[in-house]
Amino acid sequence: MGFFEKLKTGLTKTRQNFTDRITELVGMSAKVDEDFLEELEMILLTADVGVKTTEKLIEDVRKAAKSREIKGTEDVLPFLKKQIAAMLKDDGVRTRIGAHPTVILIVGVNGVGKTTTIGKLSNYFRLFNYKVMMAAGDTFRAAASAQLKIWGERAQCEVIAHEEGADPAAVVFDALKAAKARGVDVLFVDTAGRLHNKVNLMNELGKIDRIIKREIPEAPHEVFLVLDATTGQNAITQAKVFTETTKVTGVVLTKLDGTAKGGVVVAIREELGLPVKWIGVGEGIMDFRPFEPEKFVDALFATEETKEQ
């Protein structure tokens, strides 16, 4: 099964919670009136599209109905597809590997799949003949370094690690030195994901950022925030904490397969102003790709015919 097919399959629950429910609503409604819009609003909210995005889409539908761009309820789904595609059009911008090393900081709470994300990202770039290194900067979580080393073996990439409880900044410093000395193209830096104290989080990430900038002034070149799609709107709440503590450049959305909350992709863009850059749709090392907005929207709005293609 190809990646797009996995994406379509993975979005089945989201589609049932979103597109299929809208199709049912259309079948039961004769016109786009306030009752219809109220039902549509509930569908959008339960699909985790978010309050702000839902309000915008409902107003767009209302205006389109008044202007006769939407002539009947059967026009609503194609209209929503067009609007959501427009919202996501700037997402999925590819990561450029210009500097050597290009330093990519990975942030996110524990349990969202940060370490796995680093392993899969490393494998992806290695397949394009980039020399990749990982820095085990999460020294607080038990077995985090060991887990990253396993991924290092799978992705055939070197891992720089210290003992559990070591200073994360020291790990990053050693990794930067090693990456420069060994001609590494991409250095991924894992970080701790403890959210119980925002001040501590800010201090930890700030210290790592200063160490990186001291060695490579223009780095980190990217800061990827890893979010778990299954948490829906909670992912937005988590994201706000990280955007207040560090300069996030893009989102990696994991566990997009098997969730009914895939609408959070739209909420991330509209409510946080952050592009989704990478998505994961399975457990396999290859079930991870750059986010392609058009393919996501096609999968989200797939009909029975397109699902079978």
WOCOR-V939098 format. One record per residue. N is the residue number from 1. RES is the residue in one letter. PHI is phi in whole degrees, 0 to 359 (999 if undefined). OMEGA is omega as a letter, one per 40 degrees, with the letter a starting at -180 (* if undefined). Layout:
n->N res->RES phi->PHI omega->OMEGA
n->N res->RES phi->PHI omega->OMEGA
This chain:
n->1 res->M phi->999 omega->i
n->2 res->G phi->287 omega->a
n->3 res->F phi->296 omega->a
n->4 res->F phi->295 omega->i
n->5 res->E phi->295 omega->i
n->6 res->K phi->295 omega->i
n->7 res->L phi->297 omega->i
n->8 res->K phi->298 omega->i
n->9 res->T phi->295 omega->a
n->10 res->G phi->297 omega->a
n->11 res->L phi->272 omega->a
n->12 res->T phi->304 omega->a
n->13 res->K phi->295 omega->i
n->14 res->T phi->296 omega->a
n->15 res->R phi->297 omega->i
n->16 res->Q phi->296 omega->a
n->17 res->N phi->277 omega->a
n->18 res->F phi->232 omega->a
n->19 res->T phi->298 omega->a
n->20 res->D phi->295 omega->i
n->21 res->R phi->291 omega->i
n->22 res->I phi->293 omega->i
n->23 res->T phi->300 omega->i
n->24 res->E phi->297 omega->i
n->25 res->L phi->298 omega->i
n->26 res->V phi->301 omega->a
n->27 res->G phi->294 omega->a
n->28 res->M phi->263 omega->a
n->29 res->S phi->244 omega->a
n->30 res->A phi->273 omega->a
n->31 res->K phi->211 omega->i
n->32 res->V phi->274 omega->i
n->33 res->D phi->246 omega->a
n->34 res->E phi->295 omega->i
n->35 res->D phi->296 omega->i
n->36 res->F phi->298 omega->a
n->37 res->L phi->295 omega->i
n->38 res->E phi->294 omega->i
n->39 res->E phi->295 omega->i
n->40 res->L phi->297 omega->i
n->41 res->E phi->300 omega->i
n->42 res->M phi->296 omega->i
n->43 res->I phi->297 omega->a
n->44 res->L phi->297 omega->a
n->45 res->L phi->294 omega->a
n->46 res->T phi->287 omega->i
n->47 res->A phi->272 omega->i
n->48 res->D phi->63 omega->i
n->49 res->V phi->289 omega->i
n->50 res->G phi->99 omega->a
n->51 res->V phi->296 omega->a
n->52 res->K phi->300 omega->a
n->53 res->T phi->293 omega->i
n->54 res->T phi->299 omega->i
n->55 res->E phi->302 omega->a
n->56 res->K phi->295 omega->a
n->57 res->L phi->295 omega->i
n->58 res->I phi->297 omega->i
n->59 res->E phi->295 omega->i
n->60 res->D phi->298 omega->i
n->61 res->V phi->295 omega->a
n->62 res->R phi->301 omega->a
n->63 res->K phi->295 omega->a
n->64 res->A phi->294 omega->i
n->65 res->A phi->291 omega->i
n->66 res->K phi->292 omega->a
n->67 res->S phi->277 omega->a
n->68 res->R phi->73 omega->i
n->69 res->E phi->296 omega->i
n->70 res->I phi->260 omega->a
n->71 res->K phi->270 omega->i
n->72 res->G phi->210 omega->a
n->73 res->T phi->298 omega->a
n->74 res->E phi->294 omega->i
n->75 res->D phi->272 omega->a
n->76 res->V phi->292 omega->a
n->77 res->L phi->297 omega->i
n->78 res->P phi->300 omega->i
n->79 res->F phi->294 omega->i
n->80 res->L phi->297 omega->i
n->81 res->K phi->301 omega->i
n->82 res->K phi->296 omega->a
n->83 res->Q phi->294 omega->a
n->84 res->I phi->292 omega->i
n->85 res->A phi->300 omega->i
n->86 res->A phi->293 omega->i
n->87 res->M phi->297 omega->a
n->88 res->L phi->264 omega->a
n->89 res->K phi->300 omega->a
n->90 res->D phi->267 omega->i
n->91 res->D phi->283 omega->i
n->92 res->G phi->79 omega->i
n->93 res->V phi->300 omega->a
n->94 res->R phi->292 omega->i
n->95 res->T phi->283 omega->a
n->96 res->R phi->270 omega->i
n->97 res->I phi->258 omega->a
n->98 res->G phi->253 omega->i
n->99 res->A phi->287 omega->i
n->100 res->H phi->231 omega->e
n->101 res->P phi->272 omega->i
n->102 res->T phi->277 omega->a
n->103 res->V phi->261 omega->a
n->104 res->I phi->239 omega->a
n->105 res->L phi->271 omega->a
n->106 res->I phi->248 omega->a
n->107 res->V phi->235 omega->a
n->108 res->G phi->152 omega->a
n->109 res->V phi->286 omega->i
n->110 res->N phi->298 omega->i
n->111 res->G phi->98 omega->a
n->112 res->V phi->274 omega->i
n->113 res->G phi->104 omega->a
n->114 res->K phi->299 omega->a
n->115 res->T phi->296 omega->i
n->116 res->T phi->298 omega->i
n->117 res->T phi->301 omega->i
n->118 res->I phi->298 omega->i
n->119 res->G phi->299 omega->a
n->120 res->K phi->288 omega->i
n->121 res->L phi->298 omega->a
n->122 res->S phi->299 omega->i
n->123 res->N phi->298 omega->a
n->124 res->Y phi->300 omega->a
n->125 res->F phi->290 omega->i
n->126 res->R phi->296 omega->i
n->127 res->L phi->296 omega->i
n->128 res->F phi->262 omega->i
n->129 res->N phi->68 omega->i
n->130 res->Y phi->271 omega->i
n->131 res->K phi->275 omega->a
n->132 res->V phi->242 omega->i
n->133 res->M phi->227 omega->i
n->134 res->M phi->241 omega->i
n->135 res->A phi->247 omega->a
n->136 res->A phi->277 omega->a
n->137 res->G phi->280 omega->i
n->138 res->D phi->269 omega->a
n->139 res->T phi->264 omega->a
n->140 res->F phi->267 omega->a
n->141 res->R phi->278 omega->i
n->142 res->A phi->302 omega->i
n->143 res->A phi->72 omega->i
n->144 res->A phi->297 omega->i
n->145 res->S phi->295 omega->i
n->146 res->A phi->297 omega->i
n->147 res->Q phi->296 omega->a
n->148 res->L phi->294 omega->i
n->149 res->K phi->295 omega->i
n->150 res->I phi->297 omega->i
n->151 res->W phi->294 omega->i
n->152 res->G phi->299 omega->i
n->153 res->E phi->294 omega->a
n->154 res->R phi->294 omega->a
n->155 res->A phi->270 omega->a
n->156 res->Q phi->58 omega->a
n->157 res->C phi->230 omega->i
n->158 res->E phi->286 omega->i
n->159 res->V phi->240 omega->i
n->160 res->I phi->261 omega->a
n->161 res->A phi->217 omega->i
n->162 res->H phi->245 omega->i
n->163 res->E phi->287 omega->i
n->164 res->E phi->302 omega->i
n->165 res->G phi->89 omega->i
n->166 res->A phi->291 omega->i
n->167 res->D phi->289 omega->a
n->168 res->P phi->303 omega->a
n->169 res->A phi->297 omega->i
n->170 res->A phi->292 omega->i
n->171 res->V phi->298 omega->a
n->172 res->V phi->296 omega->i
n->173 res->F phi->301 omega->i
n->174 res->D phi->297 omega->a
n->175 res->A phi->294 omega->i
n->176 res->L phi->297 omega->i
n->177 res->K phi->299 omega->a
n->178 res->A phi->295 omega->a
n->179 res->A phi->298 omega->i
n->180 res->K phi->291 omega->a
n->181 res->A phi->291 omega->a
n->182 res->R phi->256 omega->i
n->183 res->G phi->67 omega->i
n->184 res->V phi->287 omega->i
n->185 res->D phi->274 omega->a
n->186 res->V phi->227 omega->i
n->187 res->L phi->244 omega->i
n->188 res->F phi->264 omega->a
n->189 res->V phi->246 omega->i
n->190 res->D phi->281 omega->i
n->191 res->T phi->223 omega->i
n->192 res->A phi->289 omega->a
n->193 res->G phi->238 omega->a
n->194 res->R phi->269 omega->a
n->195 res->L phi->255 omega->a
n->196 res->H phi->291 omega->a
n->197 res->N phi->219 omega->a
n->198 res->K phi->295 omega->a
n->199 res->V phi->296 omega->i
n->200 res->N phi->298 omega->i
n->201 res->L phi->300 omega->a
n->202 res->M phi->298 omega->a
n->203 res->N phi->295 omega->a
n->204 res->E phi->297 omega->a
n->205 res->L phi->293 omega->i
n->206 res->G phi->296 omega->i
n->207 res->K phi->295 omega->i
n->208 res->I phi->298 omega->i
n->209 res->D phi->299 omega->a
n->210 res->R phi->295 omega->i
n->211 res->I phi->298 omega->a
n->212 res->I phi->299 omega->a
n->213 res->K phi->293 omega->i
n->214 res->R phi->294 omega->a
n->215 res->E phi->273 omega->a
n->216 res->I phi->224 omega->a
n->217 res->P phi->307 omega->a
n->218 res->E phi->272 omega->a
n->219 res->A phi->265 omega->e
n->220 res->P phi->290 omega->a
n->221 res->H phi->283 omega->i
n->222 res->E phi->218 omega->i
n->223 res->V phi->234 omega->a
n->224 res->F phi->264 omega->i
n->225 res->L phi->264 omega->a
n->226 res->V phi->268 omega->i
n->227 res->L phi->236 omega->i
n->228 res->D phi->265 omega->a
n->229 res->A phi->300 omega->a
n->230 res->T phi->291 omega->a
n->231 res->T phi->272 omega->i
n->232 res->G phi->56 omega->a
n->233 res->Q phi->295 omega->i
n->234 res->N phi->299 omega->i
n->235 res->A phi->296 omega->i
n->236 res->I phi->294 omega->i
n->237 res->T phi->298 omega->i
n->238 res->Q phi->300 omega->a
n->239 res->A phi->299 omega->a
n->240 res->K phi->298 omega->i
n->241 res->V phi->297 omega->a
n->242 res->F phi->288 omega->i
n->243 res->T phi->291 omega->i
n->244 res->E phi->277 omega->a
n->245 res->T phi->249 omega->a
n->246 res->T phi->207 omega->a
n->247 res->K phi->272 omega->a
n->248 res->V phi->289 omega->i
n->249 res->T phi->256 omega->a
n->250 res->G phi->185 omega->a
n->251 res->V phi->247 omega->i
n->252 res->V phi->253 omega->a
n->253 res->L phi->255 omega->a
n->254 res->T phi->263 omega->i
n->255 res->K phi->57 omega->i
n->256 res->L phi->286 omega->i
n->257 res->D phi->280 omega->i
n->258 res->G phi->77 omega->i
n->259 res->T phi->248 omega->i
n->260 res->A phi->269 omega->a
n->261 res->K phi->251 omega->a
n->262 res->G phi->297 omega->i
n->263 res->G phi->297 omega->i
n->264 res->V phi->299 omega->i
n->265 res->V phi->304 omega->a
n->266 res->V phi->290 omega->a
n->267 res->A phi->297 omega->a
n->268 res->I phi->301 omega->a
n->269 res->R phi->291 omega->a
n->270 res->E phi->284 omega->a
n->271 res->E phi->268 omega->a
n->272 res->L phi->248 omega->a
n->273 res->G phi->69 omega->a
n->274 res->L phi->252 omega->i
n->275 res->P phi->280 omega->i
n->276 res->V phi->280 omega->a
n->277 res->K phi->253 omega->a
n->278 res->W phi->220 omega->i
n->279 res->I phi->225 omega->i
n->280 res->G phi->243 omega->a
n->281 res->V phi->232 omega->i
n->282 res->G phi->173 omega->a
n->283 res->E phi->277 omega->a
n->284 res->G phi->291 omega->a
n->285 res->I phi->295 omega->i
n->286 res->M phi->264 omega->a
n->287 res->D phi->274 omega->a
n->288 res->F phi->206 omega->a
n->289 res->R phi->214 omega->i
n->290 res->P phi->300 omega->i
n->291 res->F phi->288 omega->i
n->292 res->E phi->243 omega->a
n->293 res->P phi->306 omega->a
n->294 res->E phi->299 omega->a
n->295 res->K phi->292 omega->i
n->296 res->F phi->297 omega->a
n->297 res->V phi->296 omega->i
n->298 res->D phi->300 omega->a
n->299 res->A phi->291 omega->a
n->300 res->L phi->293 omega->a
n->301 res->F phi->256 omega->a
n->302 res->A phi->299 omega->i
n->303 res->T phi->271 omega->i
n->304 res->E phi->302 omega->a
n->305 res->E phi->293 omega->a
n->306 res->T phi->288 omega->i
n->307 res->K phi->294 omega->a
n->308 res->E phi->273 omega->a
n->309 res->Q phi->287 omega->*
